[in-house]
Amino acid sequence: MSVYRAVFPVAGMGTRFLPATKANPKEMMPIVDKPLIQYAVEEAVAAGIRDLIFVTSSSKRAIEDHFDSHYELESKLAQQGKTELLSLVKNVLPAGANCAYVRQPESLGLGHAVYCAHSQTGKEPFAVLLADDLIHAEGKGCLQQMIEVYEKTQCSVIAVQEVPLSESYKYGMVAVEASEGPVYRINSIVEKPSEKETPSNLAVVGRYILSPRIMDFLAHTQQDQKGEIQLTDAIAKLLQVEPVYALKFSGTRYDCGSKLGYLQAIVSYALAHPELGTEFAAYLKNRREE
């Protein structure tokens, strides 16, 4: 069994980027010339995902529109002979991919958002991708690396990276069995522990492959002190009945949920852009020399 469905929780309000996200979803914020959500979708499709399930809210209609056809624009570009732009617009949704949209009626956390997709995921394993975490990998993308682990283990897989212990309060943190890596069996997982309480320096980032049994645990996970249903808490329960693995993936993660990480991603992707890279690098060099 492999993984052919992916859930994209995109219902968050993006308060850290206000006022930019007052009317525009944070997932639609561009990295050079593509929105964050498109990078996540392209990573999923490149890994063999066919069914894309977006968990949205009433303010996220722009995401649905982005992956829909825009006949007026396409017709205009065709009439003007702008074939390259027409191809870009028509291929926003890669061939063979299917989109479904479900609403998260209340803002009750990541675990609740994932559970909102239970009618779409069914009894099969599925991936979860958070667009805030933009991951650049040479060759195989992060999700492709994870799916290869899943196909060998037939168990849930979580992407992790090493972080300073002082930053453990920002992440779900895992304790793992000794291994030469990059694949580790997880012993425990805890949501945003303090530096003194964290079980390791391995932090969960926004890529998951989850057993369908996770939905049973999410259905009975209680809200935390903030009123949220944490995916981490449900994974901790899943660990008690079946193995869950961590993959220290190969690639560079940009935390685009923070302003600094977002700017770092823009600079890195602009420098690598085939049209802009050389000129942009020269611009940065001149700024340093001023």
C-alpha positions as CSV (number, residue, x, y, z in Angstrom):
1,M,0.0,0.0,0.0
2,S,1.2,3.5,-0.8
3,V,-0.1,7.0,-0.3
4,Y,-2.3,8.8,-2.8
5,R,-4.2,11.4,-0.7
6,A,-2.9,14.5,1.0
7,V,-4.6,16.9,3.4
8,F,-3.7,20.6,3.3
9,P,-4.9,22.4,6.5
10,V,-5.3,26.0,5.2
11,A,-8.0,27.4,7.5
12,G,-5.7,29.4,9.8
13,M,-6.1,33.2,10.1
14,G,-2.4,34.1,9.5
15,T,-2.4,36.7,12.3
16,R,1.4,37.0,12.3
17,F,1.2,38.6,8.8
18,L,-1.5,41.1,9.4
19,P,-2.5,43.3,7.7
20,A,-1.3,41.4,4.6
21,T,-3.6,38.5,5.5
22,K,-6.6,40.5,6.4
23,A,-8.2,39.7,3.0
24,N,-5.6,37.4,1.4
25,P,-4.9,33.9,2.8
26,K,-1.4,33.5,4.1
27,E,-1.0,30.4,2.0
28,M,-1.5,32.6,-1.1
29,M,1.5,34.8,-0.2
30,P,4.0,34.5,-3.0
31,I,7.6,33.2,-2.9
32,V,8.8,35.2,-6.0
33,D,6.1,34.2,-8.5
34,K,4.2,31.3,-6.9
35,P,2.1,31.2,-3.7
36,L,3.1,29.0,-0.8
37,I,0.3,26.5,-1.3
38,Q,1.3,25.8,-4.9
39,Y,4.8,24.8,-3.8
40,A,3.2,22.3,-1.3
41,V,0.8,21.0,-4.0
42,E,3.7,20.5,-6.4
43,E,5.7,18.6,-3.8
44,A,2.7,16.3,-3.2
45,V,2.0,15.6,-6.8
46,A,5.6,15.0,-7.6
47,A,5.5,12.3,-4.8
48,G,2.6,10.5,-6.5
49,I,-0.4,12.1,-4.6
50,R,-3.5,12.2,-6.7
51,D,-6.2,13.5,-4.4
52,L,-5.7,16.9,-2.8
53,I,-7.9,17.7,0.2
54,F,-8.0,21.3,1.3
55,V,-9.4,22.1,4.8
56,T,-10.5,25.7,4.4
57,S,-12.5,28.4,6.1
58,S,-14.9,31.0,4.8
59,S,-12.1,33.5,4.1
60,K,-10.0,31.1,2.0
61,R,-12.0,31.2,-1.3
62,A,-8.9,32.5,-3.1
63,I,-7.2,29.1,-2.7
64,E,-10.1,27.3,-4.4
65,D,-10.0,29.9,-7.2
66,H,-6.3,29.6,-7.7
67,F,-6.6,25.9,-8.5
68,D,-9.7,26.4,-10.7
69,S,-9.7,27.2,-14.4
70,H,-9.8,30.9,-15.3
71,Y,-11.3,30.8,-18.7
72,E,-11.3,34.6,-19.3
73,L,-7.6,34.9,-18.5
74,E,-6.7,31.9,-20.5
75,S,-8.7,33.1,-23.5
76,K,-7.0,36.6,-23.3
77,L,-3.5,35.1,-23.1
78,A,-4.3,32.8,-26.0
79,Q,-5.5,35.7,-28.1
80,Q,-2.3,37.7,-27.3
81,G,-0.1,34.7,-28.2
82,K,1.4,34.6,-24.7
83,T,1.9,30.8,-24.8
84,E,4.4,30.6,-21.9
85,L,2.1,32.5,-19.6
86,L,-0.9,30.5,-20.8
87,S,1.0,27.3,-20.0
88,L,1.8,28.5,-16.5
89,V,-1.8,29.4,-15.8
90,K,-3.2,26.2,-17.1
91,N,-0.7,24.0,-15.2
92,V,-1.2,25.6,-11.7
93,L,-3.1,22.3,-11.0
94,P,-0.9,19.5,-12.3
95,A,-2.4,17.0,-14.6
96,G,-4.1,14.0,-12.9
97,A,-4.6,15.8,-9.6
98,N,-8.1,16.1,-8.1
99,C,-9.2,18.7,-5.6
100,A,-11.7,18.5,-2.8
101,Y,-12.6,21.2,-0.3
102,V,-14.0,20.8,3.2
103,R,-14.7,23.5,5.8
104,Q,-13.3,23.7,9.3
105,P,-16.3,25.4,11.0
106,E,-14.3,26.4,14.1
107,S,-10.7,27.3,14.7
108,L,-9.8,24.4,17.0
109,G,-6.3,23.6,16.0
110,L,-4.4,21.4,13.6
111,G,-5.7,18.1,14.9
112,H,-9.3,19.3,14.4
113,A,-8.4,20.5,10.9
114,V,-7.1,17.1,10.0
115,Y,-10.1,15.4,11.4
116,C,-12.4,17.6,9.3
117,A,-11.0,15.6,6.3
118,H,-11.9,12.2,7.7
119,S,-14.8,11.7,5.2
120,Q,-12.4,12.2,2.4
121,T,-9.4,10.2,3.6
122,G,-11.4,7.0,4.3
123,K,-9.6,3.9,5.5
124,E,-6.3,4.6,3.6
125,P,-3.1,6.3,4.8
126,F,-2.8,9.9,3.9
127,A,-0.2,12.7,3.9
128,V,-0.6,16.1,5.7
129,L,1.4,19.1,4.3
130,L,1.6,22.5,6.0
131,A,2.2,25.2,3.4
132,D,3.9,27.3,6.0
133,D,6.8,24.9,5.9
134,L,8.5,25.4,2.5
135,I,11.0,22.6,2.0
136,H,13.5,22.7,-0.9
137,A,15.2,19.4,-1.6
138,E,17.6,18.6,-4.4
139,G,16.2,15.5,-6.3
140,K,13.5,13.8,-4.2
141,G,11.2,16.1,-2.4
142,C,10.6,15.7,1.3
143,L,7.2,14.0,0.9
144,Q,8.7,11.6,-1.7
145,Q,11.4,10.6,0.8
146,M,8.7,10.0,3.4
147,I,6.6,7.9,1.1
148,E,9.6,5.6,0.4
149,V,9.9,5.1,4.2
150,Y,6.2,4.4,4.4
151,E,6.3,1.8,1.6
152,K,9.0,-0.1,3.5
153,T,7.5,0.1,7.0
154,Q,3.7,0.5,6.3
155,C,3.7,2.8,9.3
156,S,3.1,6.4,10.0
157,V,6.1,8.7,9.2
158,I,6.8,12.2,10.5
159,A,9.4,14.6,9.1
160,V,11.8,15.9,11.7
161,Q,14.9,18.2,11.9
162,E,17.3,19.1,14.6
163,V,16.7,22.4,16.3
164,P,18.4,24.2,19.2
165,L,17.0,23.0,22.5
166,S,16.1,26.6,23.3
167,E,13.6,26.5,20.5
168,S,11.8,23.4,21.6
169,Y,8.8,25.4,22.8
170,K,7.9,26.2,19.2
171,Y,7.5,22.6,18.0
172,G,6.3,19.1,18.7
173,M,9.4,17.2,19.9
174,V,10.1,13.5,19.7
175,A,12.1,10.9,21.6
176,V,13.5,8.2,19.3
177,E,15.2,4.8,19.5
178,A,18.9,4.8,18.8
179,S,19.6,4.5,15.1
180,E,22.2,5.4,12.5
181,G,19.5,7.4,10.8
182,P,17.9,9.0,8.9
183,V,14.9,6.9,9.9
184,Y,14.1,6.5,13.6
185,R,11.3,4.7,15.5
186,I,9.6,7.2,17.8
187,N,9.2,6.4,21.5
188,S,7.3,9.5,22.5
189,I,6.1,12.9,21.3
190,V,5.2,16.0,23.2
191,E,3.8,19.4,22.1
192,K,5.9,22.4,22.6
193,P,7.9,21.4,25.7
194,S,10.3,23.7,27.5
195,E,14.0,23.4,27.0
196,K,14.3,21.4,30.3
197,E,11.4,19.1,29.4
198,T,12.1,18.3,25.7
199,P,13.0,14.6,25.1
200,S,15.5,15.4,22.3
201,N,16.5,18.1,19.8
202,L,14.4,16.5,17.0
203,A,11.5,18.7,16.1
204,V,8.4,17.9,14.0
205,V,8.0,19.9,10.9
206,G,5.0,20.3,8.6
207,R,5.0,16.9,6.8
208,Y,3.2,13.8,8.0
209,I,2.1,10.4,6.6
210,L,-0.5,9.1,8.9
211,S,-2.3,5.8,9.4
212,P,-6.1,5.9,9.0
213,R,-6.3,5.0,12.7
214,I,-5.3,8.5,13.6
215,M,-8.8,9.6,12.8
216,D,-10.2,7.4,15.6
217,F,-7.8,9.1,18.1
218,L,-8.5,12.6,16.8
219,A,-12.2,12.0,17.3
220,H,-11.6,11.5,21.0
221,T,-8.8,13.9,21.7
222,Q,-9.7,16.5,24.2
223,Q,-9.1,20.2,23.7
224,D,-6.0,21.6,25.4
225,Q,-5.8,24.7,27.6
226,K,-6.0,26.9,24.5
227,G,-9.1,25.2,23.4
228,E,-7.3,23.4,20.5
229,I,-7.2,19.7,19.5
230,Q,-3.6,18.9,18.9
231,L,-2.4,16.5,16.2
232,T,0.6,15.7,18.5
233,D,-1.7,14.4,21.2
234,A,-3.4,12.0,18.8
235,I,-0.1,10.8,17.5
236,A,1.0,10.1,21.1
237,K,-2.0,7.8,21.4
238,L,-1.3,6.2,18.1
239,L,2.2,5.3,19.3
240,Q,0.6,3.1,21.9
241,V,-0.9,0.8,19.4
242,E,1.3,0.9,16.3
243,P,4.8,2.1,15.3
244,V,5.4,5.6,14.1
245,Y,8.7,6.6,12.5
246,A,10.6,9.8,12.2
247,L,12.6,10.8,9.1
248,K,15.4,13.3,9.2
249,F,14.7,14.4,5.7
250,S,17.3,15.8,3.2
251,G,16.5,19.4,2.3
252,T,16.3,22.9,3.6
253,R,13.2,24.0,5.5
254,Y,12.0,27.6,5.5
255,D,9.6,28.6,8.3
256,C,7.3,30.8,6.2
257,G,4.9,31.1,9.2
258,S,7.4,33.7,10.5
259,K,8.3,36.9,8.8
260,L,12.1,36.2,9.0
261,G,11.7,32.7,7.5
262,Y,9.4,34.1,4.8
263,L,12.0,36.7,3.8
264,Q,14.8,34.1,3.9
265,A,12.7,31.9,1.5
266,I,12.1,34.7,-0.9
267,V,15.9,35.6,-1.1
268,S,16.9,31.9,-1.6
269,Y,14.3,31.2,-4.2
270,A,15.0,34.5,-6.0
271,L,18.7,33.7,-6.2
272,A,17.8,30.3,-7.8
273,H,15.2,31.7,-10.2
274,P,16.2,31.1,-13.8
275,E,15.1,34.6,-15.0
276,L,16.0,36.7,-11.9
277,G,18.8,34.9,-10.1
278,T,21.9,36.6,-11.8
279,E,20.4,40.1,-11.7
280,F,19.2,39.7,-8.1
281,A,22.5,38.4,-6.9
282,A,24.2,41.4,-8.5
283,Y,21.7,43.7,-6.7
284,L,22.4,42.1,-3.3
285,K,26.1,42.4,-3.9
286,N,25.8,46.1,-4.7
287,R,23.7,46.6,-1.5
288,R,26.4,45.0,0.6
289,E,29.0,47.2,-0.9
290,E,27.1,50.5,-0.4
